[in-house]
Amino acid sequence: MDGPDITPILEIEDLCVSYFSRAGEIPAIVDFSLQLAPGESVGLVGESGCGKSTVAMAIMRYLGTNGDITGGRVRFRGRDMAVLNDSELRAIRGGQIAMVYQEPMSALNPSLTIGDQLCEVPLTHCGVTAAEARARAVQMLRDVHLPDPERVMGAYPHQISGGQQQRVVIAMALLGEPALLLLDEPTTALDVTVEAGIVELIAELSRKFGTALLYISHNLGLMLEVCDRIGVMYSGEIVEERETGALFVNPRHPYTQGLLGCIPLPHADKHARPLRAIPGQLPLPQDRPEGCNFGPRCASFRQEICGVRSIDMAEGVRCARWRDAVPPIAMPQSAYHLPDTPGETVLEVDQLRKYYAVRDTSLRALVSGQTVRYVKANEALSFDARVGETVAIVGESGCGKSTLARVLVGLETASGGTVRFQDSEIGGVTARDRTPAQRGALQMVFQNPNDTLNPSLSIGAQIGRVIRKFGIEREPAKVRARVQQLLEMVKLPAAFASRRPRQLSGGQKQRVAIARAFAGNPAAVIADEPISALDVSVAAAITELVMDIQREQKTSLVFISHDLSAVRYLADRVVVMYLGRVMEQGPTEAVFGPPYHPYTEALLSAVPVADPTVQKRRIVLEGAPPTPLEPPAGCPFASRCPRRIGAVCDEAVPDMQTLASGHRIACHLPREELEAVEPVIATKAAS
């Protein structure tokens, strides 16, 4: 901070970190410097592999047996972390310094209950009694919006969902009332509504206890909302560090400009201003170029200036030509794409239901004779998709989005209603019993490509199998040619056909999954969270790639996501789900502007927007969704609705109101009141 009387909580000076392998030294971090003052929030952003998490591990001294600090210093409250012994480190870790990991199971012990692990923090670091520790733990679970905290306290980590595990890890970090909190992608697995509440909770803790926050994330919208300063990392070093508002309004480094160009904004037009992925790839730590590390990917690179010497930080930026660099608005845009007119209906879902039977062995169930209950994952879903159209399915975790996807591709069968695809009923037909033509015509891209790629087969073999299976080509030479054509289509080298999945990055594996999904020339593709875990640059490239393929092949796309920024950019129509039901659906422009269903309104309010010229109305939902095992008798959103109007919401399921062409809302509020709502997202100039 500026004031000389404020002692920084954290001081990092010229930090260098290397990992040592049989191949030699790998310099992961080079001359990294950063300071955090009490109560300050600083963000680190950059692509995967740039060294963000390594910085956090170096602060905690968690570098493993093959990692070491080879230069510089890390001071916490004036103490050099490198000279502390194991006992002193244990006294600091988890209490004065806490960390939230991206993968929650790396911090949770599978053999201990959640309650035992949470209570350990205040017992060890706060000197409280066992009863006080338990009371604090239960309250913290409530604060991070976990339903039924007493039940969670007695559960083991594998008995709760991934999003719930992440909230438990956040609660564990907050229980010690730390002076420094390190957050490594803390909200990646969370819904936007939960993310908004937890970010607010963390900010409240920071204000109350003066906690310094170091956020590590690729979510630039989140960084804009929560950080005072942002450091942009590239290849192990800071390339730009400035106050958050200034960095977003006027980014100086070409890499920062590139990152911001990858983000879909509320006013983005996918046809007129496509996303710009950063060309090239991050260099390996042992193969960094001479001069500027970003040089091989930079449009403003000049060998005589940028490639002959190391570049130092000056005026908050590590770039020798930032004053002369091409400004973002003058960067060449991709070719203008005229929007296609959707064709005839290819997929029609009508009153779809999907129930799961659950056996209840409780005494109450045995006495009543009702030993079988039903989880109503999908209830009366209706929508359609037309040729060449993108329909987005949005909603919180547990609303039934992925169940719907599994029914569409035949991994599950419907309990009721109809699913018509290319004029054939497929809702009650498993994938095994569908014809080869039906299986080939309706494909799926899963969120995690590791779950669908065979680690023992080459990429070419896996794509080629699809080509042969669906009768696209039979002759080996033609199959190989088609594999190479598909790899080229997803912007991967032909040499990747001989590689195994373990030899590819996450973004490359997702491209392979997309190539395989389109290998059978499908009429429709279901994409379940295909870009949620990817860097913004990779996500932008894959988003544009999918749209290019869609334009070429006229494929219908059902895009399932909780990232409403991506949905706003990509989708032609949007279906909003809550607790297995459709709350609102219509053209994207209509759904993202008033009138809104109150749930859609809350979702939009929670979306981080990486644009300082945009302001949002603040709506934080209280409580958790009801269980689909015992859904409400009336409107499923009534228990959390900030605009609930009375008993009718609790007693009657609302009918769909048609407000405009194709725009429908299931709500008891009168049409006039729905239409009188102010926009959630607006530009500051317009407001």
Summary of the structure (lengths in Angstrom):
residues: 687
radius of gyration: 26.1
end to end distance: 32.7
largest distance: 85.0
contacts: 2258
relative contact order: 0.09
helix: 35%
strand: 23%
